Amino acid sequence: MSQADITMQGHSAGMLTDRPFAIPTKKLVMWLFIIADTMTFSACLVAYGFLRNATPDWPRPFHSIVNVAVMTFILLTSSLTMLLGVQTAKRGDKAGAFRWTMITALAGVMFAVLHIREWLGLIGEGMTLFRNPWGTGLFGAAFFSVTGLHITHVIAGVIALTIVGLRYKGGRYSADDIEIVGLYWHFVDLVWMFVVPFVYLMNLAH
């Protein structure tokens, strides 16, 4: 092999490895998933908006924002703890990163428990997927669909945080994996910021 060939191969290898704008495969997959999931939530919220505007007897069953405010505070706080976990992992503090990741997962569990308790309260008042004592039965279907989709993502996030955190602690995952699961968690938190005004604030009782 000539010197020119060796030089060309080295130059090609350098071009393949030194790509300043390249995105790691795992992170790219997560971003693609988030984009696709954004479309799903957008479609659900748009459909919810159409149903609400087209239904004259749309219920307004919420008399207080205390519960949703507490849930929102917990979820926003979990975004902060997730950010601290990512930053700590990048500094090489494995114990600290694991601790912050588990605190984030615990916050997700608290959010899910409060949400399920709210569901049980509404069900106890007579609300189901197809009927409720306040107005159109479409409200129950829309409410449980939108919030159910979100809480499913929260529970999936808690499971992912726990698995990634344990494997990171065991040395099987790196700080990049903590960052990637953090992207998903921030996305779940951001979606909630749209669910709250659409589903709760606009349905407060007069």
N, C-alpha and C positions, 0 to 999 in steps of 0.2 A: 504494500500500500504506500502510495506516494505521500510526501509531506503535505501536498495540497489537499489530498483526500482527508488526511487526519485533521488538518485545520478546518476543512469544511464540516466534517462531522462534529468537531468540537463546537463550531459556531452554531450548527443546527441544534445541538443538545442545549447550548446556552439559551437559544431562543425558546426552546420548549420549557425549560425550567424557570427562566427569569421572565415572568410575565407580570408586570406591575398591576394590571387590571384584571387578572385572572381571579375567579371565584372558586374556592374549593368545592368539590362535588357535593359533599353533604350539605353545605350551606346553600348551594344553588338549588338543590332538591327542596330544602325547607322554604326558600323564597318562592319557588314555583307552587308549592303546596299552599302557602299563605295567600298568594295571588288568586289561586283557584277557590280557596275557601272564602276569600273576600267577596268573590262573585256570588257564592252561595248565600252568605249572610245578607248581601245587598239585595238579592232577589227576594229573600224572605221578608226583609223590612219594607221593601217597596210594595210587595203584595199585601202586607199588613196595613200599610198606609192607604192603599186603594180600598181595602175592605172597610177600614174605619171611616173614611170619607164618604163611602157609598151607603153606609148603614145608619139610618136616622136614630135608631134606639141603641146606639153603641153604649155599653155600660161604662160607668166611672166608679169602680168599686173601691178604689184606694183612698182611705181617709187620712193617711199619714205617710210621710216619707222617711220615718225613722229607720225602719228595717232596711229599706233600699239604700239609705245613706250609710248605715253600718256596713252593709255588704260592699258598697262602693269603696268605702274607706279601707276595708280589708284587702280588696283587690288592688287598689292603688298602692297600698303599703307593700303588697307582695311583689309589685313591679320594682319597687326600690330594693327590696331584699334580693331579688333576682339579679339586679344590676350590681349590687355589692358582691354577690356570689361570682359573677363573671369576672369582675375586676380583681377579686381576690385570687381566683383561679389563674388568671394571667400573670399575677405576681408570684405564682408558684406556691402559695399557701394552701396546701391540699386540705388540711383540717378546717381552715376557715371557710374555704369554698364549699366544702361538704355541709358545714353547719348552716350557711346562708341558704343553700339549695334546699335543705330539709325544712328550714323555717318557711321558705316559700311554699313548699308542698303542704305544710301544716296550715298556712293561710288559705290555700285552696280548699282544704278539707273543711275549714271553718265556714268559708263562703258557701260550699255545697250544702252543709248542714243547715245554715240559715235559709238557703233557697228552698230546700226540701220542706223545712218547717213552714215556710210561707205557702208552698203548694198544699200541704196538708190542711192548713187553715182555710184556704179558699175552697178546697174540696169539702171540708166540714161545713162550709156555708152553703153548699149545694152546687158548686161549680164543677162541671165535667167538660169533656171535649165538645159536647153537643148541646149543653143547656146550662143555664144559670138563672138565679132568681132576679136578676137586674135588667135583663134585656135580651138582645139577640144571642143565640147560642154560638154564633161565629166567634164571639169573643174568647170563649174557652179554647176553641181549636187554635185560634191565632196566638193566644197567650202561651199555651203549653207548647206549641210548635217552636216559637221563637226562643223562649226561655229554656225549653228542653234541649234545643240544639246547642245553646250556649253552655248549659251545665254539663252536657255530654263532653264538650271540649275541655271544660275545667277538670272534670274527672280524668279524662285522658291525659291532660297535662300533669295532674298530680301523680299518676302512674308513671309517666315518662320522667318526671323530675326524680322520683324515687329510684327508678332503675338506673338512670344516668348517674345520679349522685352516688349510689352504691358502687357502681362499676368504676366511676372515677376514683372513689376512695380506694378501691382495690387495685388500681393501676391499669385497668383495661381501657379506660377512656381518658381523654386529655381535656385541657381547658377549652379547646375548640368545640368539643361536644357539649360542654356546659353552656357555651355561648349560643350554640345552635338551638338547644332546648329553650334557652332564654328568649330567643326570637319568637318561638311559638307562644311562650307565656305572655310576652308583651302584646302579641297579636290578640290573644284572648281578652286581655285587659282592655285593649283599645275597642274591641267590638262591644264590650259592656258599656262603654261611654256613649254608644249609639242606641243600645237597647234601653237604657234608663229613660231618656227623654221620650222616645217613641212609645214604650210600653207602660211606663209608670207615670211620668210627670204629666203627660197628656191625658191620663185617665184618672187624675185626682178628682175626688168628689167636690162639687161646688159647695 
